[in-house]
């Protein structure tokens, strides 16, 4: 069985489900390279991040505003946070959130994933109040969506 970088976006699947709308098929999205995946599996998060970041920057430069770049941005956010660089994780998460909200809407699961990634980055930076606020925003959005 092949595990890789794609699972990083599933870390926050429970909060993403609360956001509501169906997720675009992952096959339509740009995926991290096999080399980035191999570095990740070897535990070399910094090297994997370097490769995924280059892919994400190339994707967003070639296709500005295209949701197919979301997975690369989200993966870069998670890799930076795993590598202990909360500031970079936060920047990648902000880019992912901006893209998701602009292309898919604020209630799309990708927006929730990016918001959750921001909370993780805030926590890595020791900015716990902002991490809690990011989580609260997800909770209240999910609760509002579930109200009939």
Rosetta blueprint (number, residue, H / E / L):
1 X L
2 X L
3 X L
4 X L
5 X H
6 X H
7 X H
8 X H
9 X H
10 X H
11 X L
12 X L
13 X H
14 X H
15 X H
16 X H
17 X H
18 X H
19 X H
20 X L
21 X E
22 X L
23 X L
24 X L
25 X L
26 X H
27 X H
28 X H
29 X L
30 X L
31 X L
32 X L
33 X L
34 X H
35 X H
36 X H
37 X H
38 X H
39 X H
40 X H
41 X H
42 X L
43 X L
44 X L
45 X H
46 X H
47 X H
48 X H
49 X H
50 X H
51 X H
52 X H
53 X H
54 X H
55 X H
56 X H
57 X H
58 X H
59 X H
60 X H
61 X H
62 X H
63 X L
64 X L
65 X L
66 X L
67 X H
68 X H
69 X H
70 X H
71 X H
72 X H
73 X H
74 X H
75 X H
76 X H
77 X H
78 X H
79 X H
80 X H
81 X H
82 X H
83 X L
84 X L
85 X L
86 X H
87 X H
88 X H
89 X H
90 X H
91 X H
92 X H
93 X H
94 X H
95 X H
96 X H
97 X H
98 X H
99 X H
100 X H
101 X H
102 X H
103 X H
104 X L
105 X L
106 X L
107 X L
108 X E
109 X H
110 X H
111 X H
112 X H
113 X H
114 X H
115 X H
116 X H
117 X H
118 X H
119 X H
120 X H
121 X H
122 X H
123 X H
124 X H
125 X L
126 X L
127 X L
128 X H
129 X H
130 X H
131 X H
132 X H
133 X H
134 X H
135 X H
136 X H
137 X H
138 X H
139 X H
140 X H
141 X H
142 X H
143 X H
144 X H
145 X H
146 X H
147 X L
148 X L
